[in-house]
Amino acid sequence: MVIISSNVTIPADEIELSAIRAQGAGGQNVNKVSSAIHLRFDIRASSLPEFYKERLLGLKDSRISKEGVLVIKAQQFRTQEKNREDALARLKELVLQATTFQKARKPTKPTKASKTRRMDGKTQRGKIKAMRGKVFD
């Protein structure tokens, strides 16, 4: 079971974990040991509250398929158990990330003083460049 908050949990039977062979370097061990974990979580069929489901399905994440299935592949560690813990932690992190609200941006304008400083700097720079020209007697 994955505990998201004090009143929201994901039961273990809704999460499908399967062991697969990890990719990349590692020699013979990689070729014979299935230490990577493939986590599949069907968002639409889950017992999560509707708010969580809508927010998760609204994410622009390549790990979420069109059918609403979240697929996480964990292969960072050498042991299957650590990869399983990593996959579950990443699932929890994604659900928590989906529930946080982005603070609305308030458009601001530059102050008069900052505009003046910018223009003074540009004028100063222009004078320096003008001094590089040919000298006439």
Secondary structure, DSSP 8 states (H G I E B T S, - for coil): -EE-SSS-EE-GGGEEEEEE---SS-THHHHH---EEEEEEESTTS-S-HHHHHHHHHS--TTB-TTSEEEEEE-SSSSHHHHHHHHHHHHHHHHHHHHS-----------HHHHHHHHHHHHHHHHHHHTTS----
